[in-house]
Amino acid sequence: MHRDFTLRKRAILVVLGLLIAGDIGLAVYSWQLSSSPHTPQKEFDAQTVKLGILKNDIKSAQYIRDNMPATRKDCEKFEQSLPAESTSSSSITAELDEVAKKADLQIVNLAFKQKEVPNRGMIEETIEATVSGDYGSVVRFVNGLQRSQRFYVLDGLALGTDARAQAASGSVRVGVHIRTYLREGA
């Protein structure tokens, strides 16, 4: 009997030790949760900021949706203002020659490449030109393109010296990459 009592006593002490260890573990966990930087107020403030951002996005989307008919109308007006495909190369060449002449620049080389713009009824015309003149002439040429009635996109300039005119100081040869658009089939 005495032995039975000692065994019970030890079993109770082991169970009691486990319960105390569990309580200590839960107390540490509870202390860590209470000292964490996320408080309900901070979470509420963060959600309020997110809500404000989402409301601004909705307002922006609503503005775009409301103005879409006017934007479509402007796009159609722009597309109708484009010159017809049938007048492409000759009218572009004449206009580029005129701009170059006003800029006191010489067009050395001119190449055209057409590509259809799918589902738009438009043709994209890529123009590769090589021009020769001084720096001021090149600037006037680019300015003339910008002021043209035709819509030109100047994609790039490649600068190099003009080997034939090196004796004349300041002469440069510039490769010009231009795009313009035409109405298809007109």
C-alpha positions as semicolon CSV with decimal commas, in nm:
position;residue;x (nm);y (nm);z (nm)
1;M;0,000;0,000;0,000
2;H;0,278;0,235;0,084
3;R;0,431;0,162;-0,251
4;D;0,099;0,230;-0,425
5;F;0,073;0,563;-0,250
6;T;0,426;0,667;-0,360
7;L;0,347;0,573;-0,720
8;R;0,028;0,779;-0,708
9;K;0,212;1,068;-0,551
10;R;0,474;1,062;-0,827
11;A;0,206;1,039;-1,098
12;I;0,025;1,338;-0,949
13;L;0,349;1,535;-0,928
14;V;0,433;1,455;-1,294
15;V;0,085;1,559;-1,410
16;L;0,105;1,872;-1,195
17;G;0,449;1,954;-1,344
18;L;0,312;1,913;-1,696
19;L;0,020;2,143;-1,615
20;I;0,253;2,407;-1,471
21;A;0,482;2,381;-1,777
22;G;0,177;2,418;-2,003
23;D;0,063;2,726;-1,808
24;I;0,410;2,881;-1,837
25;G;0,411;2,814;-2,214
26;L;0,068;2,972;-2,258
27;A;0,173;3,271;-2,046
28;V;0,478;3,330;-2,270
29;Y;0,265;3,298;-2,585
30;S;0,005;3,539;-2,444
31;W;0,276;3,789;-2,352
32;Q;0,418;3,775;-2,708
33;L;0,074;3,837;-2,859
34;S;0,006;4,132;-2,632
35;S;0,341;4,297;-2,711
36;S;0,314;4,255;-3,094
37;P;0,311;4,578;-3,298
38;H;-0,025;4,505;-3,466
39;T;-0,295;4,665;-3,266
40;P;-0,655;4,678;-3,377
41;Q;-0,626;5,056;-3,432
42;K;-0,325;5,018;-3,662
43;E;-0,503;4,749;-3,861
44;F;-0,811;4,971;-3,886
45;D;-0,597;5,263;-4,009
46;A;-0,428;5,042;-4,270
47;Q;-0,764;4,919;-4,395
48;T;-0,890;5,279;-4,410
49;V;-0,594;5,373;-4,632
50;K;-0,661;5,072;-4,858
51;L;-1,027;5,170;-4,878
52;G;-0,932;5,523;-4,984
53;I;-0,705;5,387;-5,259
54;L;-0,980;5,156;-5,384
55;K;-1,234;5,441;-5,385
56;N;-0,993;5,653;-5,593
57;D;-0,947;5,363;-5,836
58;I;-1,324;5,328;-5,870
59;K;-1,360;5,703;-5,926
60;S;-1,090;5,692;-6,194
61;A;-1,252;5,394;-6,367
62;Q;-1,589;5,572;-6,358
63;Y;-1,432;5,882;-6,518
64;I;-1,279;5,669;-6,793
65;R;-1,609;5,489;-6,854
66;D;-1,801;5,818;-6,867
67;N;-1,555;5,975;-7,114
68;M;-1,514;5,667;-7,336
69;P;-1,768;5,781;-7,601
70;A;-1,588;6,114;-7,644
71;T;-1,252;5,936;-7,660
72;R;-1,382;5,696;-7,925
73;K;-1,519;5,988;-8,123
74;D;-1,181;6,166;-8,105
75;C;-1,002;5,850;-8,220
76;E;-1,239;5,808;-8,514
77;K;-1,195;6,175;-8,604
78;F;-0,817;6,130;-8,596
79;E;-0,835;5,816;-8,811
80;Q;-1,053;5,997;-9,067
81;S;-0,803;6,284;-9,077
82;L;-0,527;6,049;-9,192
83;P;-0,438;6,068;-9,561
84;A;-0,545;5,788;-9,791
85;E;-0,314;5,498;-9,865
86;S;-0,326;5,579;-10,236
87;T;-0,141;5,908;-10,177
88;S;0,123;5,755;-9,952
89;S;0,477;5,749;-10,084
90;S;0,459;6,031;-10,335
91;S;0,299;6,283;-10,099
92;I;0,528;6,182;-9,811
93;T;0,834;6,212;-10,034
94;A;0,722;6,555;-10,153
95;E;0,657;6,672;-9,798
96;L;0,989;6,541;-9,665
97;D;1,171;6,706;-9,958
98;E;0,998;7,035;-9,878
99;V;1,081;7,015;-9,506
100;A;1,443;6,925;-9,588
101;K;1,469;7,214;-9,836
102;K;1,338;7,462;-9,577
103;A;1,584;7,318;-9,321
104;D;1,874;7,350;-9,570
105;L;1,927;6,976;-9,550
106;Q;1,987;6,713;-9,816
107;I;1,800;6,380;-9,817
108;V;2,058;6,122;-9,923
109;N;1,846;5,808;-9,900
110;L;1,474;5,738;-9,851
111;A;1,308;5,395;-9,804
112;F;0,945;5,307;-9,729
113;K;0,791;4,999;-9,571
114;Q;0,418;4,946;-9,513
115;K;0,252;4,726;-9,253
116;E;-0,120;4,680;-9,193
117;V;-0,252;4,768;-8,847
118;P;-0,492;4,480;-8,766
119;N;-0,859;4,561;-8,703
120;R;-0,812;4,937;-8,745
121;G;-0,836;4,992;-9,120
122;M;-0,500;5,167;-9,111
123;I;-0,157;5,121;-9,264
124;E;0,161;5,200;-9,072
125;E;0,425;5,343;-9,305
126;T;0,783;5,322;-9,180
127;I;1,028;5,563;-9,338
128;E;1,403;5,517;-9,317
129;A;1,582;5,830;-9,432
130;T;1,942;5,941;-9,434
131;V;1,993;6,316;-9,429
132;S;2,306;6,524;-9,454
133;G;2,375;6,875;-9,327
134;D;2,493;7,065;-9,024
135;Y;2,353;7,029;-8,671
136;G;2,120;7,330;-8,706
137;S;1,975;7,188;-9,028
138;V;1,897;6,858;-8,857
139;V;1,724;7,042;-8,571
140;R;1,517;7,248;-8,820
141;F;1,429;6,927;-9,008
142;V;1,302;6,756;-8,690
143;N;1,113;7,072;-8,596
144;G;0,957;7,078;-8,945
145;L;0,839;6,720;-8,898
146;Q;0,681;6,811;-8,566
147;R;0,496;7,106;-8,719
148;S;0,376;6,913;-9,023
149;Q;0,005;6,870;-9,092
150;R;0,069;6,497;-9,130
151;F;0,111;6,284;-8,818
152;Y;0,475;6,172;-8,789
153;V;0,633;5,969;-8,510
154;L;1,008;6,020;-8,493
155;D;1,136;5,691;-8,351
156;G;1,505;5,762;-8,360
157;L;1,808;5,940;-8,494
158;A;2,144;5,773;-8,562
159;L;2,426;6,026;-8,582
160;G;2,749;5,983;-8,776
161;T;2,995;6,203;-8,964
162;D;2,953;6,260;-9,334
163;A;3,263;6,101;-9,491
164;R;3,221;6,282;-9,825
165;A;3,191;6,625;-9,670
166;Q;3,446;6,601;-9,388
167;A;3,627;6,900;-9,529
168;A;3,323;7,114;-9,449
169;S;3,328;7,144;-9,071
170;G;3,012;7,058;-8,882
171;S;2,857;6,841;-9,153
172;V;2,686;6,529;-9,023
173;R;2,497;6,239;-9,168
174;V;2,191;6,133;-8,969
175;G;1,978;5,823;-9,006
176;V;1,615;5,909;-8,931
177;H;1,352;5,647;-8,843
178;I;0,998;5,786;-8,888
179;R;0,649;5,634;-8,876
180;T;0,324;5,771;-9,012
181;Y;-0,023;5,626;-9,060
182;L;-0,258;5,611;-9,357
183;R;-0,622;5,518;-9,407
184;E;-0,651;5,178;-9,571
185;G;-0,815;5,129;-9,908
186;A;-0,906;5,490;-9,974
